[in-house]
Amino acid sequence: MNEIKFNSLEDLYNRLKPALRSKIKELHSLDKIYIKENDVFEYLTDTKWENSTNLTLDQMVDDILYVDNNKIDEYVQKKIIRENYNVLKERE
């Protein structure tokens, strides 16, 4: 089996972009229009893939397509709250 290697996280992200776009369409159809492709990628990178080894591209695509929408939503909402808090702290 041919092993696909990526030179950077950006290369991997670009390779996963079609799956990410598909997931975003699904999320936007559920009125979660504030969630971006990068949010889904960051969520999986920070949670599911962080300690994984030897993941295949098809496993990652499956993870993107079948990840729990509510968990992504919760992750992004917490991220937005943190960012807003940091902006407010900087203004003090």
N, C-alpha and C positions, 0 to 999 in steps of 0.2 A: 504494500500500500504506500502511495506517495504521501510523504509528510509535508504539509504546508508550513513554512516558517515565515514569520513576519519580522521585519526589521525594527518596527516600532509599534507602539500602541496606536498611533495614527493610522498605520497601514492596516492593522486589524480592524479598527473602527470603520475605515473605508470599505473593507471587504464585507463587513456586517451591515453596511448601510441599507441595502434592500430590505432586510429583515426589520431593521430599526424603523424604517419608513412605514412598513406594514403595521407594526405595533402602534406607531403614532396615529395612523389613520383609525385604528380601532379605538384608541383612547380618545381621540377627538370626537368620534361618533358617540362617545359616552359623555360628552361635554367637558372633558378634561383637557381643554385647549391650551392650558398653561404648561403642560408637560411636553418637553422637547426630546428629540432623538438622543441627545447627549445625556439627558436625565436617566433614560432607560439604561444606557451604556454604563453610566456611573453607578447606578443602583446595583447592577449585576456585578460590576467590577469590585465594588465595595463589599458586597454581601456573598453572593453565590460563587463567584470565581476567585475571590481573594486568596484562598488557600488551596485551590485546585491545581492539579498538575496533569499534563498530557490531555488537555481538553481538545476535542476535535472541532472543526468548524461547524459541522452539522449539529453537534451537541450545543454549541453556543447559539446557533440559530434557533434550535428548539427552545432553549432557555429564554430567548428574547420573545418568541411567539407565544409561549405558554406561561410566562411569569404572571403572577397574580396582579391584576390591575390595581387592586386596593393597596397592595404593599408598595407599588411604585408611587401611587398617589400620596400615601402617607409619607414616604421618603422625600418626595418633592415638596410637600407642604412644610415639613420640618426644615428642609433646606431654605425655603423662602423665608420662614420665620427667623432662622439664624442670620440670614443675609440682612434682613430688615433690622434686626437687633444690632448687628455690627455697624450698620449705617447710622443708626441712632446714637450708638456709643461714640462714634467718631465725631459726631456733631457736638457732643458735650464739651 
